[in-house]
Amino acid sequence: QLQLVESGGDLVQPGGSLRLSCAASRSIVSFNPMGWYRQIPGKERELVATITRGGFTNYGDSVKGRFTISRDNAKKTVYLQMNTLKPEDTAVYYCNARDGIKNYWGQGTQVTVSS
């Protein structure tokens, strides 16, 4: 079993930055990929970014050039650096880890972008 705990969500003004962290309860080396998704009420969960075991990254179109995903296997943590935040980035952000057919989710962290 794997537990994922997200942190770093906050209220931030448009144009600001936040860094989200996803701490895993055990080694993340085998998980491929790991990623971040987000969801707002009434909408489907959408891809924000993923990162493979080898460091290959993939981003949703709406965040390309503004967000950066990274992973630190030694710290069992995945990060999401979010810059130039917009009101439409407001959502609950979820960490995800895949291990073959197994799919793990964290409980989510709220990001609110508002003046």
Summary of the structure (lengths in Angstrom):
residues: 115
radius of gyration: 13.3
end to end distance: 40.1
largest distance: 41.8
contacts: 338
relative contact order: 0.32
helix: 5%
strand: 50%
